Amino acid sequence: MPKSVLITGCSVGGIGHALAREFLAQGYRVFATARRVESMGDLEKDGAITLPLDVTDESAIRAVRESITATTGGTLDILVNNAGQSSLIPVIEQPMAEARAIMETNFFGPLCLTQQFVQLLIASGDGRVLNIASVGAVMPLPFCAVYNASKAALVSLSNTLRLELDPFGVKIITVMSGSVKTNIVKPHTLPEGSIYAPYEDIYQEKRVKPIMADAMAPEDYAREVVAETIKAHPKNWLWVGTHSSFCWFVDTFF
């Protein structure tokens, strides 16, 4: 029986879609999920099992767990917590509903998924949880404060899970992602009445436009991440994506 992987956030144009394709290329049985199945494009034709999943809905997570259990007999080799939500806005002007939604998707979603799938991961004998974090967890990227905080929370969760699940043979891999050319960041303008309005042109030229200017292709990102994840003894931390090496250097030595 092929090894299995569950990946969240597999819509076309994102990291999850590229990861799903790469795991398929490596011979894995891929369970690809997204809020809307149709958003995943041709992954099903490529061999993936596509399932609808809102990672903020615990009942939906349980339904996916039951579906995977029925297919694999109660095991899962790799859980990839990739689904994410971002925003590019001054934190003092960010709607609280949006801030809470980001935390629900980026932190509580991975926590709930890990809780629901831990028994399947243990049953596999060599389970892995791959948490897609961000260099924003350690670098104060302006106008991304809540996103940064959500990824910092995910990093902290990963560090603790690594200790708690080690006795059961489950490995936790944290990916500190740099810039990757995806559709997670949408075009932004400052909110109406923003105190930063006099600097809108600077905001666009220095913060919005550069984000994807030299970003890594998602296919290259996926190849690097998957290659390390499927090793017998993978690293606990991966720094992948444009500028990630620089961020590692600053975080490590300063």
VEXLONU-780954 format. One record per residue (C-alpha): z, y, x; residue number from 1. Coordinates in steps of 0.02 Angstrom, whole numbers. Example, Ala and Ser with C-alpha at 12.3 -4.5 7.8 and 13.67 -1.06 7.14 Angstrom:
% residues 2
<site><Z>390</Z><Y>-225</Y><X>615</X><num>1</num></site>
<site><Z>357</Z><Y>-53</Y><X>684</X><num>2</num></site>
END
This chain:
% residues 254
<site><Z>0</Z><Y>0</Y><X>0</X><num>1</num></site>
<site><Z>-46</Z><Y>172</Y><X>71</X><num>2</num></site>
<site><Z>91</Z><Y>297</Y><X>109</X><num>3</num></site>
<site><Z>117</Z><Y>428</Y><X>-24</X><num>4</num></site>
<site><Z>142</Z><Y>616</Y><X>-23</X><num>5</num></site>
<site><Z>184</Z><Y>739</Y><X>-161</X><num>6</num></site>
<site><Z>124</Z><Y>917</Y><X>-133</X><num>7</num></site>
<site><Z>166</Z><Y>1066</Y><X>-243</X><num>8</num></site>
<site><Z>57</Z><Y>1220</Y><X>-261</X><num>9</num></site>
<site><Z>-115</Z><Y>1142</Y><X>-235</X><num>10</num></site>
<site><Z>-226</Z><Y>1273</Y><X>-315</X><num>11</num></site>
<site><Z>-394</Z><Y>1306</Y><X>-233</X><num>12</num></site>
<site><Z>-383</Z><Y>1436</Y><X>-96</X><num>13</num></site>
<site><Z>-205</Z><Y>1397</Y><X>-45</X><num>14</num></site>
<site><Z>-110</Z><Y>1301</Y><X>87</X><num>15</num></site>
<site><Z>-68</Z><Y>1160</Y><X>-32</X><num>16</num></site>
<site><Z>-251</Z><Y>1125</Y><X>-70</X><num>17</num></site>
<site><Z>-291</Z><Y>1115</Y><X>116</X><num>18</num></site>
<site><Z>-140</Z><Y>1003</Y><X>147</X><num>19</num></site>
<site><Z>-194</Z><Y>886</Y><X>7</X><num>20</num></site>
<site><Z>-367</Z><Y>868</Y><X>82</X><num>21</num></site>
<site><Z>-296</Z><Y>834</Y><X>255</X><num>22</num></site>
<site><Z>-174</Z><Y>703</Y><X>193</X><num>23</num></site>
<site><Z>-317</Z><Y>619</Y><X>99</X><num>24</num></site>
<site><Z>-417</Z><Y>618</Y><X>261</X><num>25</num></site>
<site><Z>-270</Z><Y>529</Y><X>344</X><num>26</num></site>
<site><Z>-272</Z><Y>392</Y><X>212</X><num>27</num></site>
<site><Z>-123</Z><Y>447</Y><X>108</X><num>28</num></site>
<site><Z>-106</Z><Y>426</Y><X>-79</X><num>29</num></site>
<site><Z>-91</Z><Y>609</Y><X>-129</X><num>30</num></site>
<site><Z>-2</Z><Y>672</Y><X>-283</X><num>31</num></site>
<site><Z>-64</Z><Y>851</Y><X>-297</X><num>32</num></site>
<site><Z>18</Z><Y>970</Y><X>-419</X><num>33</num></site>
<site><Z>-4</Z><Y>1146</Y><X>-486</X><num>34</num></site>
<site><Z>41</Z><Y>1239</Y><X>-645</X><num>35</num></site>
<site><Z>-136</Z><Y>1210</Y><X>-708</X><num>36</num></site>
<site><Z>-227</Z><Y>1050</Y><X>-661</X><num>37</num></site>
<site><Z>-396</Z><Y>1137</Y><X>-672</X><num>38</num></site>
<site><Z>-342</Z><Y>1260</Y><X>-536</X><num>39</num></site>
<site><Z>-347</Z><Y>1118</Y><X>-409</X><num>40</num></site>
<site><Z>-536</Z><Y>1107</Y><X>-414</X><num>41</num></site>
<site><Z>-611</Z><Y>943</Y><X>-353</X><num>42</num></site>
<site><Z>-454</Z><Y>864</Y><X>-278</X><num>43</num></site>
<site><Z>-457</Z><Y>727</Y><X>-409</X><num>44</num></site>
<site><Z>-638</Z><Y>685</Y><X>-367</X><num>45</num></site>
<site><Z>-587</Z><Y>679</Y><X>-185</X><num>46</num></site>
<site><Z>-458</Z><Y>545</Y><X>-225</X><num>47</num></site>
<site><Z>-298</Z><Y>639</Y><X>-263</X><num>48</num></site>
<site><Z>-191</Z><Y>605</Y><X>-416</X><num>49</num></site>
<site><Z>-175</Z><Y>776</Y><X>-498</X><num>50</num></site>
<site><Z>-26</Z><Y>819</Y><X>-606</X><num>51</num></site>
<site><Z>31</Z><Y>978</Y><X>-693</X><num>52</num></site>
<site><Z>194</Z><Y>1048</Y><X>-625</X><num>53</num></site>
<site><Z>290</Z><Y>1209</Y><X>-641</X><num>54</num></site>
<site><Z>419</Z><Y>1196</Y><X>-502</X><num>55</num></site>
<site><Z>539</Z><Y>1307</Y><X>-598</X><num>56</num></site>
<site><Z>545</Z><Y>1181</Y><X>-743</X><num>57</num></site>
<site><Z>668</Z><Y>1040</Y><X>-707</X><num>58</num></site>
<site><Z>606</Z><Y>933</Y><X>-852</X><num>59</num></site>
<site><Z>428</Z><Y>946</Y><X>-783</X><num>60</num></site>
<site><Z>492</Z><Y>893</Y><X>-611</X><num>61</num></site>
<site><Z>576</Z><Y>741</Y><X>-688</X><num>62</num></site>
<site><Z>415</Z><Y>697</Y><X>-780</X><num>63</num></site>
<site><Z>318</Z><Y>700</Y><X>-615</X><num>64</num></site>
<site><Z>453</Z><Y>592</Y><X>-535</X><num>65</num></site>
<site><Z>435</Z><Y>462</Y><X>-673</X><num>66</num></site>
<site><Z>246</Z><Y>462</Y><X>-654</X><num>67</num></site>
<site><Z>256</Z><Y>438</Y><X>-466</X><num>68</num></site>
<site><Z>390</Z><Y>303</Y><X>-485</X><num>69</num></site>
<site><Z>276</Z><Y>207</Y><X>-603</X><num>70</num></site>
<site><Z>132</Z><Y>218</Y><X>-479</X><num>71</num></site>
<site><Z>223</Z><Y>179</Y><X>-316</X><num>72</num></site>
<site><Z>360</Z><Y>66</Y><X>-378</X><num>73</num></site>
<site><Z>496</Z><Y>191</Y><X>-338</X><num>74</num></site>
<site><Z>455</Z><Y>261</Y><X>-166</X><num>75</num></site>
<site><Z>387</Z><Y>422</Y><X>-94</X><num>76</num></site>
<site><Z>353</Z><Y>447</Y><X>91</X><num>77</num></site>
<site><Z>333</Z><Y>636</Y><X>100</X><num>78</num></site>
<site><Z>381</Z><Y>780</Y><X>-13</X><num>79</num></site>
<site><Z>293</Z><Y>944</Y><X>27</X><num>80</num></site>
<site><Z>378</Z><Y>1096</Y><X>-49</X><num>81</num></site>
<site><Z>234</Z><Y>1218</Y><X>-37</X><num>82</num></site>
<site><Z>221</Z><Y>1309</Y><X>-205</X><num>83</num></site>
<site><Z>263</Z><Y>1491</Y><X>-177</X><num>84</num></site>
<site><Z>263</Z><Y>1663</Y><X>-253</X><num>85</num></site>
<site><Z>246</Z><Y>1826</Y><X>-158</X><num>86</num></site>
<site><Z>242</Z><Y>2012</Y><X>-187</X><num>87</num></site>
<site><Z>209</Z><Y>2167</Y><X>-83</X><num>88</num></site>
<site><Z>318</Z><Y>2306</Y><X>-150</X><num>89</num></site>
<site><Z>462</Z><Y>2415</Y><X>-90</X><num>90</num></site>
<site><Z>618</Z><Y>2316</Y><X>-131</X><num>91</num></site>
<site><Z>706</Z><Y>2464</Y><X>-210</X><num>92</num></site>
<site><Z>563</Z><Y>2473</Y><X>-336</X><num>93</num></site>
<site><Z>541</Z><Y>2288</Y><X>-369</X><num>94</num></site>
<site><Z>573</Z><Y>2233</Y><X>-549</X><num>95</num></site>
<site><Z>723</Z><Y>2118</Y><X>-555</X><num>96</num></site>
<site><Z>630</Z><Y>1993</Y><X>-664</X><num>97</num></site>
<site><Z>498</Z><Y>1976</Y><X>-529</X><num>98</num></site>
<site><Z>631</Z><Y>1961</Y><X>-393</X><num>99</num></site>
<site><Z>719</Z><Y>1821</Y><X>-488</X><num>100</num></site>
<site><Z>553</Z><Y>1732</Y><X>-520</X><num>101</num></site>
<site><Z>516</Z><Y>1731</Y><X>-333</X><num>102</num></site>
<site><Z>685</Z><Y>1653</Y><X>-295</X><num>103</num></site>
<site><Z>659</Z><Y>1523</Y><X>-433</X><num>104</num></site>
<site><Z>492</Z><Y>1470</Y><X>-362</X><num>105</num></site>
<site><Z>525</Z><Y>1483</Y><X>-175</X><num>106</num></site>
<site><Z>705</Z><Y>1421</Y><X>-166</X><num>107</num></site>
<site><Z>771</Z><Y>1338</Y><X>-323</X><num>108</num></site>
<site><Z>607</Z><Y>1244</Y><X>-349</X><num>109</num></site>
<site><Z>615</Z><Y>1156</Y><X>-180</X><num>110</num></site>
<site><Z>801</Z><Y>1123</Y><X>-205</X><num>111</num></site>
<site><Z>771</Z><Y>1041</Y><X>-374</X><num>112</num></site>
<site><Z>623</Z><Y>940</Y><X>-310</X><num>113</num></site>
<site><Z>725</Z><Y>874</Y><X>-164</X><num>114</num></site>
<site><Z>867</Z><Y>826</Y><X>-280</X><num>115</num></site>
<site><Z>751</Z><Y>735</Y><X>-399</X><num>116</num></site>
<site><Z>651</Z><Y>642</Y><X>-265</X><num>117</num></site>
<site><Z>784</Z><Y>602</Y><X>-136</X><num>118</num></site>
<site><Z>809</Z><Y>424</Y><X>-198</X><num>119</num></site>
<site><Z>622</Z><Y>390</Y><X>-185</X><num>120</num></site>
<site><Z>619</Z><Y>463</Y><X>-10</X><num>121</num></site>
<site><Z>766</Z><Y>355</Y><X>44</X><num>122</num></site>
<site><Z>684</Z><Y>202</Y><X>-32</X><num>123</num></site>
<site><Z>529</Z><Y>228</Y><X>75</X><num>124</num></site>
<site><Z>633</Z><Y>194</Y><X>231</X><num>125</num></site>
<site><Z>566</Z><Y>344</Y><X>327</X><num>126</num></site>
<site><Z>556</Z><Y>486</Y><X>203</X><num>127</num></site>
<site><Z>512</Z><Y>664</Y><X>252</X><num>128</num></site>
<site><Z>533</Z><Y>832</Y><X>166</X><num>129</num></site>
<site><Z>412</Z><Y>965</Y><X>225</X><num>130</num></site>
<site><Z>470</Z><Y>1139</Y><X>177</X><num>131</num></site>
<site><Z>340</Z><Y>1275</Y><X>194</X><num>132</num></site>
<site><Z>440</Z><Y>1427</Y><X>247</X><num>133</num></site>
<site><Z>381</Z><Y>1589</Y><X>330</X><num>134</num></site>
<site><Z>409</Z><Y>1695</Y><X>483</X><num>135</num></site>
<site><Z>470</Z><Y>1821</Y><X>355</X><num>136</num></site>
<site><Z>631</Z><Y>1721</Y><X>353</X><num>137</num></site>
<site><Z>674</Z><Y>1789</Y><X>525</X><num>138</num></site>
<site><Z>564</Z><Y>1945</Y><X>539</X><num>139</num></site>
<site><Z>600</Z><Y>2096</Y><X>425</X><num>140</num></site>
<site><Z>423</Z><Y>2116</Y><X>358</X><num>141</num></site>
<site><Z>422</Z><Y>2280</Y><X>259</X><num>142</num></site>
<site><Z>388</Z><Y>2276</Y><X>72</X><num>143</num></site>
<site><Z>420</Z><Y>2087</Y><X>67</X><num>144</num></site>
<site><Z>610</Z><Y>2089</Y><X>59</X><num>145</num></site>
<site><Z>635</Z><Y>1968</Y><X>-86</X><num>146</num></site>
<site><Z>500</Z><Y>1850</Y><X>-21</X><num>147</num></site>
<site><Z>581</Z><Y>1858</Y><X>151</X><num>148</num></site>
<site><Z>752</Z><Y>1823</Y><X>75</X><num>149</num></site>
<site><Z>686</Z><Y>1675</Y><X>-25</X><num>150</num></site>
<site><Z>611</Z><Y>1597</Y><X>132</X><num>151</num></site>
<site><Z>771</Z><Y>1631</Y><X>231</X><num>152</num></site>
<site><Z>865</Z><Y>1538</Y><X>95</X><num>153</num></site>
<site><Z>741</Z><Y>1394</Y><X>108</X><num>154</num></site>
<site><Z>766</Z><Y>1387</Y><X>297</X><num>155</num></site>
<site><Z>955</Z><Y>1382</Y><X>275</X><num>156</num></site>
<site><Z>937</Z><Y>1245</Y><X>144</X><num>157</num></site>
<site><Z>826</Z><Y>1146</Y><X>263</X><num>158</num></site>
<site><Z>952</Z><Y>1160</Y><X>405</X><num>159</num></site>
<site><Z>1091</Z><Y>1091</Y><X>296</X><num>160</num></site>
<site><Z>985</Z><Y>956</Y><X>216</X><num>161</num></site>
<site><Z>935</Z><Y>897</Y><X>390</X><num>162</num></site>
<site><Z>1118</Z><Y>856</Y><X>425</X><num>163</num></site>
<site><Z>1160</Z><Y>787</Y><X>254</X><num>164</num></site>
<site><Z>1010</Z><Y>671</Y><X>240</X><num>165</num></site>
<site><Z>1005</Z><Y>611</Y><X>419</X><num>166</num></site>
<site><Z>1120</Z><Y>462</Y><X>381</X><num>167</num></site>
<site><Z>991</Z><Y>404</Y><X>253</X><num>168</num></site>
<site><Z>842</Z><Y>417</Y><X>370</X><num>169</num></site>
<site><Z>761</Z><Y>565</Y><X>283</X><num>170</num></site>
<site><Z>686</Z><Y>693</Y><X>402</X><num>171</num></site>
<site><Z>675</Z><Y>878</Y><X>358</X><num>172</num></site>
<site><Z>531</Z><Y>976</Y><X>434</X><num>173</num></site>
<site><Z>528</Z><Y>1165</Y><X>419</X><num>174</num></site>
<site><Z>363</Z><Y>1255</Y><X>441</X><num>175</num></site>
<site><Z>381</Z><Y>1437</Y><X>493</X><num>176</num></site>
<site><Z>212</Z><Y>1498</Y><X>433</X><num>177</num></site>
<site><Z>126</Z><Y>1648</Y><X>507</X><num>178</num></site>
<site><Z>-27</Z><Y>1728</Y><X>427</X><num>179</num></site>
<site><Z>-139</Z><Y>1601</Y><X>338</X><num>180</num></site>
<site><Z>-295</Z><Y>1654</Y><X>244</X><num>181</num></site>
<site><Z>-244</Z><Y>1610</Y><X>66</X><num>182</num></site>
<site><Z>-241</Z><Y>1693</Y><X>-104</X><num>183</num></site>
<site><Z>-50</Z><Y>1706</Y><X>-116</X><num>184</num></site>
<site><Z>-56</Z><Y>1893</Y><X>-78</X><num>185</num></site>
<site><Z>-150</Z><Y>1987</Y><X>-214</X><num>186</num></site>
<site><Z>-216</Z><Y>2167</Y><X>-202</X><num>187</num></site>
<site><Z>-71</Z><Y>2287</Y><X>-221</X><num>188</num></site>
<site><Z>-42</Z><Y>2469</Y><X>-258</X><num>189</num></site>
<site><Z>124</Z><Y>2558</Y><X>-259</X><num>190</num></site>
<site><Z>216</Z><Y>2569</Y><X>-425</X><num>191</num></site>
<site><Z>189</Z><Y>2724</Y><X>-530</X><num>192</num></site>
<site><Z>311</Z><Y>2858</Y><X>-476</X><num>193</num></site>
<site><Z>351</Z><Y>2770</Y><X>-312</X><num>194</num></site>
<site><Z>447</Z><Y>2873</Y><X>-185</X><num>195</num></site>
<site><Z>319</Z><Y>2806</Y><X>-60</X><num>196</num></site>
<site><Z>172</Z><Y>2878</Y><X>-159</X><num>197</num></site>
<site><Z>138</Z><Y>3015</Y><X>-29</X><num>198</num></site>
<site><Z>106</Z><Y>2876</Y><X>96</X><num>199</num></site>
<site><Z>-7</Z><Y>2766</Y><X>-13</X><num>200</num></site>
<site><Z>-150</Z><Y>2775</Y><X>113</X><num>201</num></site>
<site><Z>-36</Z><Y>2720</Y><X>254</X><num>202</num></site>
<site><Z>33</Z><Y>2580</Y><X>143</X><num>203</num></site>
<site><Z>-143</Z><Y>2515</Y><X>111</X><num>204</num></site>
<site><Z>-209</Z><Y>2534</Y><X>289</X><num>205</num></site>
<site><Z>-56</Z><Y>2477</Y><X>387</X><num>206</num></site>
<site><Z>27</Z><Y>2351</Y><X>271</X><num>207</num></site>
<site><Z>-92</Z><Y>2282</Y><X>138</X><num>208</num></site>
<site><Z>-259</Z><Y>2267</Y><X>228</X><num>209</num></site>
<site><Z>-198</Z><Y>2190</Y><X>393</X><num>210</num></site>
<site><Z>-112</Z><Y>2042</Y><X>310</X><num>211</num></site>
<site><Z>-267</Z><Y>1931</Y><X>303</X><num>212</num></site>
<site><Z>-371</Z><Y>2020</Y><X>434</X><num>213</num></site>
<site><Z>-346</Z><Y>1890</Y><X>571</X><num>214</num></site>
<site><Z>-260</Z><Y>1753</Y><X>472</X><num>215</num></site>
<site><Z>-279</Z><Y>1569</Y><X>518</X><num>216</num></site>
<site><Z>-397</Z><Y>1465</Y><X>411</X><num>217</num></site>
<site><Z>-298</Z><Y>1352</Y><X>292</X><num>218</num></site>
<site><Z>-395</Z><Y>1200</Y><X>353</X><num>219</num></site>
<site><Z>-339</Z><Y>1231</Y><X>533</X><num>220</num></site>
<site><Z>-161</Z><Y>1259</Y><X>474</X><num>221</num></site>
<site><Z>-163</Z><Y>1096</Y><X>375</X><num>222</num></site>
<site><Z>-230</Z><Y>993</Y><X>520</X><num>223</num></site>
<site><Z>-93</Z><Y>1055</Y><X>635</X><num>224</num></site>
<site><Z>47</Z><Y>1032</Y><X>509</X><num>225</num></site>
<site><Z>-7</Z><Y>859</Y><X>448</X><num>226</num></site>
<site><Z>-36</Z><Y>795</Y><X>625</X><num>227</num></site>
<site><Z>145</Z><Y>833</Y><X>670</X><num>228</num></site>
<site><Z>219</Z><Y>778</Y><X>503</X><num>229</num></site>
<site><Z>150</Z><Y>601</Y><X>512</X><num>230</num></site>
<site><Z>210</Z><Y>568</Y><X>689</X><num>231</num></site>
<site><Z>345</Z><Y>437</Y><X>711</X><num>232</num></site>
<site><Z>462</Z><Y>571</Y><X>777</X><num>233</num></site>
<site><Z>406</Z><Y>740</Y><X>709</X><num>234</num></site>
<site><Z>481</Z><Y>904</Y><X>764</X><num>235</num></site>
<site><Z>613</Z><Y>983</Y><X>654</X><num>236</num></site>
<site><Z>526</Z><Y>1152</Y><X>665</X><num>237</num></site>
<site><Z>342</Z><Y>1198</Y><X>667</X><num>238</num></site>
<site><Z>278</Z><Y>1374</Y><X>698</X><num>239</num></site>
<site><Z>99</Z><Y>1380</Y><X>633</X><num>240</num></site>
<site><Z>-16</Z><Y>1522</Y><X>585</X><num>241</num></site>
<site><Z>-70</Z><Y>1688</Y><X>660</X><num>242</num></site>
<site><Z>72</Z><Y>1781</Y><X>747</X><num>243</num></site>
<site><Z>192</Z><Y>1634</Y><X>725</X><num>244</num></site>
<site><Z>209</Z><Y>1606</Y><X>913</X><num>245</num></site>
<site><Z>253</Z><Y>1789</Y><X>939</X><num>246</num></site>
<site><Z>383</Z><Y>1779</Y><X>800</X><num>247</num></site>
<site><Z>456</Z><Y>1621</Y><X>879</X><num>248</num></site>
<site><Z>472</Z><Y>1712</Y><X>1045</X><num>249</num></site>
<site><Z>558</Z><Y>1863</Y><X>969</X><num>250</num></site>
<site><Z>674</Z><Y>1755</Y><X>862</X><num>251</num></site>
<site><Z>719</Z><Y>1643</Y><X>1009</X><num>252</num></site>
<site><Z>745</Z><Y>1769</Y><X>1148</X><num>253</num></site>
<site><Z>795</Z><Y>1933</Y><X>1065</X><num>254</num></site>
END
